[in-house]
């Protein structure tokens, strides 16, 4: 059998053992009872430079520094030789002629074959030993007192040592850890993920930081915790991995606070988004859809919005909810791709709920109705009213809530939120968030309701103020149009009229009260009635404008209006035109030429301080006069001169009738969604010659 030298065995064993023994070179020397050196290993040669041939047989004290107290060395050896283990520090003399401080440990060993005593001496460089010893003290103190969980594992990821902090975290003693792997002792955490991270640190040699451990341990088996783990590879002096140090910190409270902060930020962002996206118009259906779209998917996986049927039908609130609730579905999200919304009632459907149904209860109690755990037992009360709850349950809905739409103390409807994703039931904070979104939408819905009511009132008022039947005098043919603004804009104060005078003349008037809504329509009505009464008094046109100015000054709130009056004699074509800030009239002559009549613009009525003037123009028989409000020619994207040119170009094209001409102007000049009301009045002087003011022919 091959004999392995003693020194190779000891150095190899030290290296394979790792830890401090592998990091500190230790020389092994043996002496006889007389102090003569009988063994000198490779580590001793590396430490002091002498070969075995140079030192074997010499007294061990001969290796001390020439100036050192050799008595100290001899006393240490003699102490060891007499049966006592000794340790101390001596100054040796290196073969290269320099001193070297050594720490030595010596103890007697019986010489079995030769009898007597052999002294075994271990020697190491003193500075290295002190450094290692200091590091060890620091490590031991850190290991035992650190609040951070610390473990040492071998290359097979088996525990070698754990500190008290880790014992407390895991709820297991050190004895329960030693020799076992994490997957064996803590099945309640993501141990497999952690071991993969440990193996990566061992294989790659790079530390793994902040690897999350989640789950439950025997220390707190009823609650989930989150830990942050870091892993660092341990290496021997040759860089070979000998194990792993793992540190663990419980960050459950920090993680919970961070999640709560993130949730608060998410909810605040959703509220901000709702502020921007809900209520972009005064349209009831659009506002309801905006609420549903905002809530998906950040708050819920499916949302429906229903309002009271009476509100959806005519903008008014119906009777109370004692006998039940009748709702109309105005919105749901997502509109496509969701099995849940596909199973729910379609848009526009009227839903009738009895008094004891959850929908009616949520409306009547004016507070959210929440079913955190949506299951067969929770839907039992609604099973007698509808099969929908059972259907959405089968589609995976596990949490459900309804938030009433309340505005100014009035119940308008409710929003329903469904959750299917496996993220837990609706929390109290999410219920409050749903209430906040519903409240914002409710205000917008109520604004839409109030606007619709005012808009309808103004529209009825305005139409009632417009002339219902225009009867021009003989010799004049008229056509007229009134086009209200689109639904997103309020009704304005545009009007027109044709007033026949007793002498056969006619007064063509058109005006525009600046502003919108009921107030503008009411002022328009006062002005139109005043014009009709004043015109029949045969006042001069400029005097009529002064009277209208005075009427505006009588109002409690200042108002401004533009006005254009054309007093025309159909027998002669003579016209007296007075203009107060209104767009100029257009004349189309019988030869097809078109021109804007050059009339001083004047200032609008209500500004004050203006001396109105009248311009006299005579038009050939058969000419057309075109009066219009600014809504016909003003555009956000075009210059007013370009629009007037477009108007005159259209008038240059002959039309079959005045009515067709009106329609052509509106079709070409007005977009599908008009920004402002438009009033249009077209009059043609009869082409027949010789007619008198009474309309009779000679």
GINOR-V797230 format. One record per pair of residues at least 4 apart in sequence whose C-alpha atoms are under 7 Angstrom apart, sorted by the first residue. I is the first residue (numbers start at 0). J is the second residue. Records with the same first field share a line. If there is no record, write none. Layout:
# GINOR-V797230
I=J, J
This chain:
# GINOR-V797230
3=8
4=8
5=9
6=10, 40, 41
7=11
8=12
9=13
10=14
11=15
12=16
13=17, 20, 21
14=21
16=20, 21
17=21, 235, 241
18=22
19=23, 131
21=235, 236
22=235, 236
24=42, 123
25=42, 121, 122, 123
26=40, 42, 43, 46, 121, 122, 123
27=39, 40, 42, 43, 120, 121, 122
28=38, 39, 40, 119, 120, 121
29=36, 37, 38, 39, 117, 118, 119, 120
30=34, 35, 36, 37, 38, 117, 118, 119
31=35, 36, 37, 116, 117, 118
32=80, 115, 116, 117
34=58, 59
35=56, 57, 58, 59
36=54, 55, 56, 57, 58, 59
37=55, 56
38=55
39=43, 51
40=44
41=45
42=46
43=47
44=48, 49, 50
47=93, 94
48=93, 94
49=53, 54, 94
50=54
51=55
57=61
60=69, 72, 73
62=91, 92
63=67, 69, 90, 91, 92
64=90, 91, 92, 98
67=90
69=73
70=74
71=75
72=76
73=77
74=78
75=79, 85
76=80
77=81
78=82, 83, 85
79=83, 84, 85, 105, 106, 107, 118
80=107, 116, 118
82=107
83=106
84=105, 106, 107
85=104, 105, 106
86=103, 104, 105
87=102, 103, 104
88=100, 101, 102, 103
89=100, 101, 102
90=98, 99, 100, 101
91=98, 99, 100, 101
92=96, 97, 98, 99
93=97, 98, 99
100=124, 125
101=122, 123, 124, 125
102=122, 123, 124, 125
103=120, 121, 122, 123
104=120, 121, 122
105=118, 119, 120, 121
106=118, 119, 120
107=116, 117, 118, 119
108=116, 117, 118, 119
109=115, 116, 117
110=114, 115, 116, 117
123=128
124=128
125=129
126=130
127=131
128=132
129=133
130=134
131=135
132=136
133=137
134=138
135=139
136=140
137=141
138=142
139=143
140=144
141=145
142=149, 162
143=162, 163
145=164
146=164
147=164, 246, 247, 248
148=162, 164, 165, 246, 247, 248
149=161, 162, 165, 245, 246, 247
150=158, 160, 161, 162, 244, 245, 246
151=158, 159, 160, 161, 243, 244, 245
152=156, 157, 158, 159, 242, 243, 244
153=157, 158, 159, 241, 242, 243
154=241, 242
156=180
157=178, 179, 180
158=176, 177, 178, 179, 180
159=177, 178
160=173, 177
161=165, 166, 173
162=166
163=167
164=168
165=169
166=170, 171, 172, 173
167=171, 218
168=218
169=216, 217, 218
170=216, 217, 218
171=175
172=176
173=177
179=183
180=184
181=185, 190
182=186, 190, 191
185=190, 216
186=190
187=214, 215, 216
188=212, 213, 214, 215
189=193, 212, 213, 214
190=194
191=195
192=196
193=197, 212
194=198
195=199
196=200, 207
197=201, 230
198=202
199=203
200=204, 205, 206, 207, 230, 231, 232
201=232, 240
204=232
206=230, 231, 232
207=229, 230, 231
208=228, 229, 230
209=227, 228, 229
210=227, 228, 229
211=225, 226, 227, 228
212=225, 226, 227, 228
213=223, 224, 225, 226
214=223, 224, 225
215=219, 220, 222, 223, 224
216=220
224=251
225=249, 250, 251
226=247, 248, 249, 250, 251
227=247, 248, 249, 250
228=245, 246, 247, 248
229=245, 246, 247
230=243, 244, 245, 246
231=243, 244, 245
232=240, 242, 243, 244
233=240, 241, 242, 243, 244
234=238, 239, 240, 241
235=239, 240, 241
250=254
251=255
252=256
253=257
254=258
255=259
256=260
257=261
258=262
259=263
260=264
261=265
262=266
263=267
264=268
265=269
266=270
267=271
268=272
269=273
270=274, 436
271=275
272=276
273=277, 293, 436
276=289
277=286, 289, 290, 440
278=286, 440, 443
280=286, 487
281=446, 447, 487
282=286, 447
283=287, 444, 447
284=288, 329, 330
285=289
286=290, 440, 443, 444
287=291, 304, 329, 330
288=292, 330, 331
289=293
290=294, 440
291=295, 302, 303, 304, 330, 331, 332
292=332
294=298, 299
295=299, 300, 301, 332
296=300
299=416, 417, 418
300=417, 418, 419
301=332, 333, 339, 340, 416, 417, 418
302=331, 332, 414, 415, 416, 417
303=330, 331, 332, 414, 415, 416
304=328, 329, 330, 331, 413, 414, 415
305=326, 327, 328, 329, 412, 413, 414
306=310, 311, 326, 327, 328, 411, 412, 413
307=311, 325, 326, 327, 411, 412
308=312, 325, 326, 327
309=313, 314, 315, 316, 317
310=314, 315, 316
311=327
314=448, 451, 452
320=324, 363
321=354
322=353, 354
323=352, 353, 354, 359
324=351, 352, 353, 359
325=349, 350, 351, 352
326=349, 350, 351
327=347, 348, 349, 350
328=346, 347, 348, 349
329=346, 347
330=346
331=340
332=340
333=337, 340
337=341
338=342, 394
339=343, 391, 394
343=387
344=348
352=356, 358, 359
353=359
354=359
355=359, 360
356=360, 381
357=361
358=362
359=363
360=364
361=365, 366, 367, 368, 401, 403
362=403, 410
365=403
366=402, 403
367=400, 401, 402, 403
368=400, 401, 402
369=399, 400, 401
370=398, 399, 400
371=398, 399, 424, 425
372=397, 398, 424
373=377, 396, 397, 398, 399
374=378, 392, 397
375=379
378=382, 388
381=385
382=386
386=390
387=391
388=392
389=393
390=394
391=395, 396
392=396, 397
395=419
396=417, 418, 419
397=418, 419
398=417, 418, 424, 425
399=416, 417, 418
400=415, 416, 417
401=413, 414, 415, 416
402=413, 414, 415, 433, 434, 437
403=412, 413, 414, 437
404=410, 411, 412, 413, 437, 438, 441
405=409, 410, 411, 438, 441
406=410, 438, 441, 442, 445
414=437
425=429, 430
426=430
427=431
428=432
429=433
430=434
431=435
432=436
433=437
434=438
435=439
436=440
437=441
438=442
439=443
440=444
441=445
442=446
443=447
444=448
445=449
446=450
447=451
448=452
449=453
450=454
451=455
452=456
453=457, 516, 517
454=458, 489, 490, 516
455=459
456=460, 517
457=461, 490, 516, 517, 520
458=462, 490
459=463
460=464, 520
461=465, 520
464=524
465=494, 495
466=496
469=497
471=475, 476, 497, 498, 499, 505
472=499, 503, 504, 505
473=694
474=569, 684, 685, 694
475=569, 682, 683, 684, 685
476=682, 683, 684
477=681, 682, 683
478=657, 658, 680, 681, 682
479=679, 680, 681
480=661, 678, 679, 680
481=677, 678, 679
482=676, 677, 678
483=490, 676, 677
484=488, 489, 490, 673, 674, 675, 676
485=672, 673, 674
488=674
489=515, 516
490=515, 516, 676
491=514, 515, 516, 519, 520, 676
492=511, 512, 513, 515, 519, 520, 523
493=510, 511, 512, 676, 677, 678
494=509, 510, 511, 678
495=508, 509, 510, 678, 680
496=507, 508, 509
497=505, 506, 507, 508
498=505, 506, 507, 531
499=503, 504, 505, 506
500=504, 505, 535
502=692, 693
503=692, 693
504=567, 568, 569
505=566, 567, 568
506=564, 565, 566, 567
507=564, 565, 566
508=563, 564, 565
509=562, 563, 564, 626, 627
510=560, 561, 562, 563, 628
511=560, 561, 562, 628
512=519, 523, 559, 560, 561
513=519, 559, 560
514=519
515=519
516=520
517=521
518=522
519=523
520=524
521=525
522=526
523=527
524=528
525=529
526=530, 547
527=531
528=532
529=533
530=534
531=535
533=538, 543
534=538
538=542, 543
539=543
540=544, 577, 613
541=545, 577, 611, 612, 613
542=546
543=547
544=548
545=549
546=550
547=551
548=552, 604, 605
549=553
551=558, 605
552=557, 605
558=605
559=603, 604, 605, 606
560=603, 604, 605
561=579, 580, 581, 603, 604
562=578, 579, 580, 581
563=577, 578, 579, 581
564=576, 577, 578
565=574, 575, 576, 577
566=574, 575, 576
567=572, 573, 574, 575
568=572, 573, 574
569=684
570=690, 691, 692
572=617, 618, 619, 620
573=616, 617, 618
574=615, 616, 617
575=613, 614, 615, 616
576=613, 614, 615
577=612, 613, 614
578=599, 600, 601
579=600, 601, 602, 603, 604
580=600, 601, 602, 603
581=600
582=628, 629
583=595, 596, 598
584=595, 596, 624, 625, 626
585=594, 595, 596, 624, 625, 626
586=593, 594, 595, 596, 622, 623, 624, 625
587=591, 592, 593, 594, 622, 623, 624
588=592, 593, 619, 622, 623
589=621, 622
591=651
592=651
593=647, 650, 651
598=614
601=611
602=606, 609
618=622
620=684, 685, 686
621=683, 684, 685, 686
622=683, 684
623=681, 682, 683, 684
624=681, 682, 683
625=680, 681, 682
626=679, 680, 681
627=631, 678, 679, 680
628=677, 678, 679
629=633
630=675, 676, 677
631=668, 669, 677
632=639, 642, 643
633=639
637=641, 642
638=642
639=643
640=644
641=645
642=646
643=647
644=648
645=649
646=650
647=651
649=664
654=659, 660
655=659
656=660
657=661, 681
658=662
659=663
660=664
661=665
662=666
663=667
664=668
665=669
669=673
689=696, 697
690=694, 695, 696, 697
691=695, 696
